[in-house]
Amino acid sequence: MITLSWLLLLAIIGGVIALVDGILRLRGKGNTVLGVIEIIVAALLLLSLFVTGIPFGAVVLGVATIIVLIIGLVMRGRTGITLPIVGIVVLVLWLVLANRWLIIPGIN
C-alpha cells in the first residue's frame, strides 16, 4: 500500500515534469540523445517511487534527473526554459526535504 504524502507528490511532480521535458526534446530538432537519457532517468525515478527492486535508489535517480535537467537547460535548443527550471526547483526541494536537511513539520 502506498502512503500519499507531500514528499511523494513532490517527487511525482518533478519526475513527470522531467519526463514531459524529455518527450518535448525528442519531438524537437537536435538533442535527441539528451531527450532519451532524460526519459530513461525520469521513468526510472518514477518507477523507484512505487516499485522495489530498482537498482538505484530514488535519491540517486533524483540527483541524476537534476543533472540531466541542468544539462538540458544549458543546451536548450528549441525547447523552452520553463519546464527544466520548474523541474529542477521541485526535485531540489524534494531532495532537501527527503534527506531531512531542512525539517518542516507536517511535510517530512
Secondary structure, DSSP 8 states (H G I E B T S, - for coil): -----HHHHHHHHHHHHHHHHHHHHHHSSS-HHHHHHHHHHHHHHHHHHH-TT-SS-HHHHHHHHHHHHHHHHHT-TTS-SHHHHHHHHHHHHHHHHHTTSS--TTT-
